[in-house]
Amino acid sequence: MHTFVTEVAYKMQLLQIQNLVPSPWPLIVAVLLQNRPSMDFDALLEKTLWLKSLTQAFGGFLTWPDNEPAEEVIQSSILLHSNIASLVKDWVILKMECRDSELVDGLMSQHITLLVCLAYRNQMLNIFVCPSLVAVALQMTPGFKEDLYSCFRFLCSIFSDEFICLPGNELKDVEEGCYLLCKSEAIQVMTRDILVTGKGNTVLEFLIGFFKPLVKSHQIICKYLLNEEDYFTEKQYFIRVRKFTSQLLDQGVSQCYDVLSSNVYKNALGAFVRLGVVEKKKVNNDYIFNVTEPATTKLEEMLGCKTPVGKPATSKL
């Protein structure tokens, strides 16, 4: 009975997500984030229309005023979100001025601008989740089917709190991802291998740009955890990991702004507890956490492609 209720709940959530209809702005932001801090307007227009076609090819729905020229649609969206971006002499510029005096929860104004952009971009993530995880898995593995399936399941196990992933449905999801990438002529599925086509690099690079920052964020959090020497509470974790990640950004060591998200911190901690990377104990009506160093080191190496991912899975693809 519990399994049935869980499956119905997941399917209801997936149906709700599938019926979300983003406006043009999340597409524009998704393109800008991969070309920050600024981009030529004509290039932005071309790339946004390309992403619009890819979104529709992947089964996504959009609120797009077809009776208006695309240039006007994008200009109107930029004007409507003038607190985030501006159009100056045919260049679209993200407002990332650094004003140290303006701090909110330890974040500078440029960090807040990027987090707002990420929130808009995330409206698109569930449309692309399956093909994007396949794209990331292809980058992390040699390209053999078995390796791809294993890596896909590994990624799902980590990001199951970030997306609605039906437990036990990973093989079906990877097959859907491969199908959509084949449909867009990005890959060819052979007997043992998965090959990237000539035009596939553009699609895969964009999808990797969508999801790779999330992989990088979890790798950075692993590095932070390896510096923890004692038990810590969830509150201490949030404060310390934000300080650690902010320092990496300020020093120019990292350009992964996704790692500033409180949701990423929360979901990463939950995933690490579930995977046995972090131990969770209840003491005096509060939970404390302790890092399992060997498991954390191995996970960091797997996320950084220093260590191969797990055992292969099988599929009917």
Disulfide bonds with the S-S distance in Angstrom:
none
